[in-house]
Amino acid sequence: MTETTKTRFKPRIFSGIQPSGGLTLGNYLGALKRFAALQGGEAETIYCLVDLHAITVWQDPETLRRNIREAAAAFMAAGVDPRQSVLFNQSQVSAHAEMAWLFNTVARVGWMYRMTQFKDKAGKNTENVSLGLLAYPALMAADILTYQATAVPVGEDQKQHLELTRDIAAKFNHDYGVEQFPITEPLIEGVATRVMSLRDGSKKMSKSDPSDASRINLTDSADAIAQKIRKARTDADPLPGSVDGLKDRPEARNLVNIYAALADATPDHVLSQFEGQGFGAFKPALAELAVASLEPITRRMNDYMADPAEIDRILGEGSVRADEIATPILERTKEIMGLLRTRP
């Protein structure tokens, strides 16, 4: 953290996941497991289901409602405690949308057009995508800065969004001669922040991959998890004694990283255990570890999903807590910008 961030602002971590359904092992190791581990430290932890981001592309309403609840269930099943952290869905705290509009007047159009994710999703169809798809990085900045978050856990592929948030914060502070927003720092850590496909080690594990064998879903049975690991693409060479030996072996490196992340170990430590062995020995060990780690999460998710009213209650309580933090920051931001407050 910068000196300014440490002294002026309360330590606060914010992150969110889009409730688009089909959460995978990549979501667990790259996000949910880390979110749970960050609880109880110096920084307050705020976790959000970013449903307003989800609707930048059309969503079936019933499916979206289920996906929001399923994502909340996954957070809690993975260890995020709504008593220790603030857990809520974005659309229930209106400060997000209000702050996003304020940031629309700060951010530059060119910044938005340069965003890699917009280019990827819009493709050649830029005239027909929703305005929300172009402008949503301002909403993402609002998600973070509405809580004056000092840190955000991100993967390597999300660094551009945080850079934009930092740009918006810096420009706002400069334009108005204030220190209203922190220059939020990234938290990039862990050996498996970017989990790759089981079928192609050069591609990120994704729910959108046509092959279900490419990913481990958090809803998979123990048998399905074990079978997918057994069939994961590898090579014929034995495992080396250090990570340097995995340099040109993306599938092998991915499986070793997954093992390390599940075991809370380093890849070098894993390789010291399996040096010289082939995947005939390594895959069964990985399958056993993955089932032991994920089966309890799947079971807890199913328990939560059996009581959607309880999930809604938890999210409702979280939104009240989030609103209590966000509203004063939003009101101060509007005051700085010269917007007149006329309601008592």
N, C-alpha and C positions, 0 to 999 in steps of 0.2 A: 504494500500500500504506500501511496505517497504520504509525505508528512501532513499535507492538508487533509487528506482523507482520514488519517489516524486521529487528528486532533479536533477537527471541526464536526465530524459526523459520527453518530453512534454506529458501531460495527453491526452491519446487517447484511445477510446473504439472501439473495432472491434468485429463484429459478422457476421454470415452468416447463410443462410438456403439453404438446398439442394433443387433444383427445381425438385422435383419428382412428383408433382401434388397432388391434393386432400388435400389442406391445411384445417386444422380443428380448432375448438375452442381451442384445446390444443396449436396449433401453435400461435394463437392470444394471449391467456393469458400468455403462457409461454415465448413468444418471441416478437411478433410484437408490442403488447401494451407497453411492457417494452422498446423496442427500441425507440418508439416515445417519451416516457416519459424522456428518457435520453438526448434528444436533447436540445441544448441551454444552457447547463451547462458549467462547467469549461473545461470538456474534449471534444475534437473533436470526432465526431461519424462517423464511417465508416462501412457501411453495404453492404454485398456482397451476390450475388446469386452464390453458389459454384457449377457451372455446371461441372467443371473438376472432382469434387467428384462424381457427378451423373453418369459419364461414366465409373466408376470402375465396373459397371455391364452394360450389353448391353442396349442401349436405342434406340427406334425408333426415327430417327432424327426429323421428323415433330412434333412428340409428345413432344420431349425435347424442341424444340423451343417454342412451345405453353406454356409449363410448366414454362420456364424461364420468359416469358412475364406475365403469370398469377401470379407468385411469386412476380414479380416487382409491378404488380397492387395491390397485397395484401399489400405489404409494404406501398405503398402510400395511399391506402384506409384506412389503419389502423392509418395513421397520420405521417408516416415518410416523411419528406419534403426534396426532393432532393436539395433544396437550402440551407437547414441547415445541412444536412448530405451528405456524399459521398455515393451514391447508384450506384452500377455497377455489371456486371457479371464477374466472376473470369477469364474466358478464354480470356478476352480482355486486361488483364494486364499481360504481359509475365513474369514479375518479380516473380509472384507466382510459375510458373513452374521452373524457374531458381533457385530460392531460395530453392525450394523443393529438387532439385538435390544436392545442396550444403549440405543440411541437411541430405540427404541420406548417406553422407560420415561421418556425425557426429553421427547420431542415430545408435544404435546397433540392430542387427537382433532379439535378444531375447526380446528387448522392444516391437517390432512389434508383435511377436507371442503371447505375453501376453495380447494384447489388447482384451478386452471382445467382442467388436463389430466384430472384425475379426473372433473370434471363433464362434460367433452366426451366421454370414453370411456364413462362409465357411463350418461350420459343419464338416462332415467327408470327405469333398471333397477338402481338402486343396491343392492337387496336380493340380487341374483343374481350380481353380479360377484365376482371373487375378492377375498379379503382382501388379497392381495398388491397388487392394483391400488390399493387405498386406502392401504396402508402403504408403497408403494415409494418415496415421497420420503424416508423415513428410511433406506432402503437407498442412495438417491442421496447423501444426506449422509454415510453411512458410506463410500461409494466415495471421496469427496473427503477426509474428515477422517481416515480410517485412514492416510493418507499425510501428514497435517498439511499439505495442499496450501495454498500461500499465494495461488494464483491459478488461475482456471478460465476458459478461452476459451469464451464463450457467445454465442449470438445473442440478439436482443431478446426472442424468445418464450420463452427459457429463464431469464430473470432471476428469475422467481418461485421457481423451484427453488433457485437459489443463495441467494435471500433466506431461504428456509426453512433451508438449511444454516447460514447465518450465525446465524439465531435459535437453532438447536439448539446450535451451538458456544457462543454467548453464555450460554445458559441453563445448559449443563453447567458452564462455567467459573464462573458465579455461584453455582450450587447447591453446588458442592464447594469453592469458594474457591481455585481453581487457575487456571493459564494453560496448560491442556493442549492446547487447539485454537486455531488462528488464526481470525480473522474473515476468511474467504477473500474476496479481491477478484475482481471480474469483469474479464475482458479482452474488451472489445467494440471491435473495430477492423475496418477494411477497408470497401471500398465495396460489397461484395456479400455481406455476412454473411447477408442474407435474399434469396435468389433467388426470383423470382416465376414463376408459370406462364407459358408461352409463349402460352397461349390466353386468359388473364385476368390482367392485371397487378395485380389487387387480391388475388389468392390466392397463397399460397406454393407453389412448385414441390414436388410431392409424388408419391411412387410410388403412392399410393392414388387418385389422380385417375383416373377411368374412361378418359380420353383419353390414349393414349400420346404423342400429339402435343403434350401440354402440358409435357412434360419431355424432357430429354436424359439418357439413362441412361449410366452409365460403361461399359456393355457394348455401346453402339450402335456400328455401323460408321461409317466416315467419310461414306458416302453418306447414311445415316440422319440423322446430325448436320446435314449441310448442308441436307437436305430439310426438317427440322423448323425450322431457322432461316429458310429461305426462306418457309415457310408461317406463321411466327409472326405473331400479330395485331399490327398497328401502326395508324397513322393516315395521313392524306394530307398532313399538314403537313411542311415541311422541318425539319431539325434546327436548333435554335437555337445561339447562340454560348456559352450558359452554362446551368448546371443550373436556374436560375430559370425558364427557358423550358419546363422539363419538368414544372412543378408539377402541372398537371392532365392529364398524359399518361402514365398508369401503364405502358402497354405500351412506349412509347418509352423511358421512364426505365429500365425493367428491362433492355432490350437494351443501352442505353448503359452501365449499371452492370456488366453481364456482360462487355462488351468491356473496360471499365476494369480489372476484377478479373483477367481473363485476361492483360492486357497489363501488369499492375502499374503502372497509371497512374491519374490522377484523372479523374472524369467530365468536368471542365472541359477537361482536356487532350484527351480524346477528341473533345469537341465542337468544340474549336478546329481539329481536323483535318477535321471533316465539316460544319462550319457551312454552312447553306444547301443542303445536299444532301438528297435524299430517301432513302427506305429501299431504293430500287432500287440505290443505290450502297453504302449502309451494310450491308445484309444480306449481300451476297457477301463483304465484308471481314470481317464478324463470323464468317461460316461458315468462311472460310479460317483465321482465328485459332483458332476453337474446335477445328477438326479438327487443326491443328498442335499444340495444347495437349493434347488428350484422346486422340488416337490412340495415342501412345506409352504412356499410362497403361493403356489397354485392352489393348494388346499385352503389357505387363508383367503385368497381372492374369491374363491367359490363361496366361502362362508359369508363374506361381506356382500357379494352379489345376490345372495339369497334374501337379503333384507335391504332393498333399495331405499326405503324410508329412513333407515338409520344412516345410510351414506348421505342422503339429502340433509339430514339433521346436522351431521358433522360439518358438511360443507357450508351450511347456513351459519353455524356458529363461527366458522373460520372467516366467513365474509364480514361478519360484524367486527371481528378483531382486526381484519385487514383495513376495513373502512375507518376505524378509529385511528390508525396510523396514517392512512393516505389523505384523509380529508384536510387536516391542518396544513399538510405540505402543498396540496392543491390550492387551497385558499390563499396561502402565502405567495404562491407562484402567480396567481391571478392579480393579487395586490401589487406585486412587483411590476407586472405588465401594464398596470394602470386601469384594470377593469374595475368598474364601480360595484361595490357590494351594497345592495339596497334592501335586501331582506333582513329582518331582525335576527 
